[in-house]
């Protein structure tokens, strides 16, 4: 019997689990993969704001490069968004493993949750390794969470494909490419990872051959994942909170979700503490979580949705004009989490 079952051992689930454990609750993390951090499903570009959550990150040895700008390329123009120490390029697998250390003994690997039953006095978690019990559940296992969809409904997602090539690249900017001749509803990217270079693409029906044709590359490692482009309509239910990708808490046009997810994990932890303090796990008590996270990041998410729609509907000429006009403004004020 656990106080809190955390479903999903990615960054958001591990961070939420550590917060709850630090408050004295008995937790269990259910991770369907056999190893934390593998297989890789996400890029490793995280804004400098990660220090607000993990001030010790520079000591972890996970940072592969630091970048100061995101350069947006259209067919005949480009727009540079610059900010000193804007983002870190990190080793995501190692990052996840470092996050898991505080709760390492509480993680059940190779354990797929196949059902959740909410009972009068608790919950039953059905897995391929048996049945467990808890008072609450935090669903943190990403946008393809079948368990999450049971409580929140369908979610809008796109595919993100990553190609890691063994070519040294220590540039101080990431590049985002918008070319309607290649891809109508998404974009390509290039991230300097120090010892390697990451190429990627996102869109509804993208393929690795799109990366090969656009960048002219061969011989690379392949990774893939689903990316939410819109939050769920409801991120709570009796005894249940959806956090991170399972709730669609990510940037709708770039797909970045770590900072948003950690932000919402902290909000969720406060609601968990309140639920236990008053012994009230009802929907009325837990709806405060949704109010809290929407107040914190919904404005940025709505802007991201609007920007994504603009990018999808614009043609190459319109993007050229927009990026040229954008050069007239300063972006030093802008938080990188507002962009990538």
N, C-alpha and C positions, 0 to 999 in steps of 0.2 A: 504494500500500500504506500503510495507516494502522495505528497501534497500536490506536486505539479508535474505533469507529463509534458515534456517539450518534444514536439514532433518535428524532426529535421535538425541535422547537425552542421548546417552552414554557419556563416558568420553571425547572422541575426539570432538563430536558435541558440548558439553557443553563448553569445553575449547575454541574451535574456536568461538563460539557465544560470550563468554565473551571478547575475544580479539577484535572482531569486535565492540562490544558495547562500549568498552573502547576507541575506535577510534571515537566514536560519531555516528555510524550508527544505524539505526532503524532495529532491528532484531526480528525474530520470530523463535522459535524452535518447530518443529512439531515432537511429540513423540507418537508412536502408542500404547504404553502401558499406563495403567491407573495410574502408579506410577513410578517415577524416581528410577532406581536401582533395580526394580523388574519386571519380574522374573529374577533370577540370570542366566547368560549364560556363564560367564567366571570365570576362577580362579582368585585369588587375589594375585599372586606373581609378585611384581614390583621391579625393581632394585633400588638401592640407588640413581640413577641418577634422580629420581623423584624430588629431591630437586632443581634441576636446573629449573624446571617448577613451582613447588609448594613448596617454602621454608617453608611454614607454615604448612605442612602436619602433623608434629609431634604434633601440637596443636589441630588437628581435632578429635583425639580420634578414628581414624580408623585403627591404627596399632595393629595387634593382636600378632605379633611375628617378630623377626629379625633373619635372617639366614646368615651364613658366608660361606656356601659351597653348591655346587650341587654335589651329588655323583651319578655317572653313573654306573649302575650295568649290567654286562652281566651274562651269565649263571654261569661262574666260576671265574669271576674277577670283579674288580670295579676300578673306576678312580675318585678321588676327585678333584674338581676344587674349590679352596679356595680363598676367598677374604674377608677381614674384612668389616662387614656391607654390604655384597654383595646385599642383597635384603630385602624388607619388605613383610610380609604376611599381607595383609590388608582386611578389611571388604569391599567388593566391593559395596554392596548396599549402605552402609553409605558413602563411598568414592564418589559415583556418586551424592548422595544427597548434600554433601558438595560442590561439583563442581557446582551444579545447583543454589546455593544461589545467585551469582551475576546476574543471568538471570532468576530468579524464576518467575518474573512477565511477562516474555516474552515467557514462555513455554505453548504450547497448548497440553494438555494431551489427550490420547485416540483419537488421530487424525492421521489417516493413509493416507499417500499421495498415490494416485492412478494414478496420471498423472502429467506430466510437459510439458507445451507448451512454446517453446521459440518464442517470438514475436519480431517484429522490435524494439520496444521501451521498452521491459521488458519481464516478464515471468508470466504465469498463473500457479498456483499450485492447482491442483484438489485434494480435500480430501473428506473424509466421513462427514466432517463438513462444506462443502462448498468450494467456490473458493477464493483463495487469490492471491495477486499480489506482485511481487518483481522485483528488478533489477537483482539480482543474486541468485544462489542457491549453497549451499555447501551440498553435499550428504555425510552424515556421518553415515548412518544407517546399517553398517555392511555388511558382505559378502553375505548375502541372500537378498540384496537389489534388488528388481525387477526394481526399477527406475534406479539404478546405472547400471544394466546390459543393459538397453536400450541404454546407451551412451558409454559403455565400452566393451560390449560383455560378453562372458561367463567367469567364474572364477573357478579355481581349488580349491576345498574345501575338508576337512575331517571333521568327527564328533569328538567333544570333550565331554566326559561324566564325570560328577563330582558326587561323593558320599561323603556327609558330615556325619561323624559318631560322636556321642557324646562320645568321649574319649579324655581325656586331653593329650596334646602333646606339650611340650615346647622345643623340640630338636632344634639344631642350624644348621640343614642342611635339604635340600630337597633331595628326592631320586627319580631317574629315572631308570626304569627297562626295559631292552631289552631282551626279551625271545622269540625266533622264534617258539618255540613249542606252545606258547600261541597266539602270534600275529606276523604276518609276516611284516606288513607295518606300524607299529606304536610303541607305548611304553606305559607303565604304569607309574604313579607317585604317590608319597606320600608327602603331605605337612603338617608340624606341624602348626596348627592354634591356639595354646595356649589351649583354652578350648575345642577345637574339633580337629579332624584329617580329612584332605581331601584326599580322594583316587580318582584317575582318570585314564582315558585311552583315547587315541586318535587313529584314524584310519578310513579307508573308510567305513568299515562295522561293527564297534564295537557295543557291546551291554552291558547293565548293568550286565548281567550274566558273562561277561568276568571279570569285576571287582570282583564280588563275588567269582569266582573260583580262580582267581590269588591271592587275598589277604585273602580269607576265611572269608569274612565279611557278616553280615546281618543287618537288621534294620538301615537304613540310609536314609537321604534326597537325592532326585535325582534332578540333574540339567543338562542341555544339551545346546549345541550351535554348530554352524558351524565355522570352522577355515580356513581362506585362507592360501594356501601354495605357492602361487605365485602371484606377482602383476599383475594387469590388464595391457594390452598393452597400453592403453591410459586413462589418469586420468583427462582429461579436454575436454570441448566442449564450444561452444559459451554460455557465461553467467553461466557456470557450472564448478565446481571443485569437484572431488571425493577425500575424505580425510579419512584416517584410514582404517578400515576393508573393506569399500566399494571399496577401491582402492587396497586391498590386501597388505597394508603396515604393515606387521607383520613378525615375525621371522618364516621362512618356516619349521623349524624342531621342534620347541618347541611351536609355536603358540602365544607367547607373543606379544602383540601389543600396549600396552598403551604408552610406551616411543616413539616408532616409530610414533604412531598416533599423539601425542602431538607435536613432532618435525615437522611433516608435517603440522599440524594445524598452527603453527607459520609461516611457509613458505607461506601457503595459505593466511594468514591474510595480509602479506606484498604485495602479488599479488592483493588481493582485494583492498587494499588502493591505489595501483597504477592504477588499473582499474577505480576506481571512480575519481581519480585525473585527469586522461586524458580522462574520459568519453569514454573508449574503452573497451568493453566487448567481443571482438571478439576472435576467437580461436588463432589467431596470437599473441594477447596480453596475453592470459592466458596460452599459452604453456610454458611460463617462469616458471610456477609453477612446471610442470613435470621435467623440466631441473633441477630446484633447489632441489627437494626432491630426485631425483635419484642421484644427485651429493653427497648428504648427507648420504644416507643409502643404495644405490644400491649395493655397494661392500659387505656389511654385508649380504644383502639378497641373493646375488649370492653364497656366502660362505655357507649360511644356506641351500640353495637348493642342493648344492653339498654334504653337510654333510647328508642331509635327504636321498638323493639317495644312498649314501654309506651305511647308516643304513638299508635301505630297501633291498639292494642287498646282504648284508653280511649275512653269516650264523653264528650260535652261536660260532663256533670255531674261525672264523675271528674276531668277536667282542672281544672274550677273548684275542686274540693276540694284537689287537689294544689298548685295555684298559691297558694291562700289559706294552706295549711299552710306552704308554702315561705317565706312572708313572715316566719315566726318565726325564721329562721336568717340568719346573716351569710355573705356570699359574698366578702368582701374578700380572703380567702386564696386564692381559686380562680384559677388561671391561665386566661386567656381562651381559650387553645388547647385547654383541656379542654371548652370549651362551643361556641364558634363558629369 
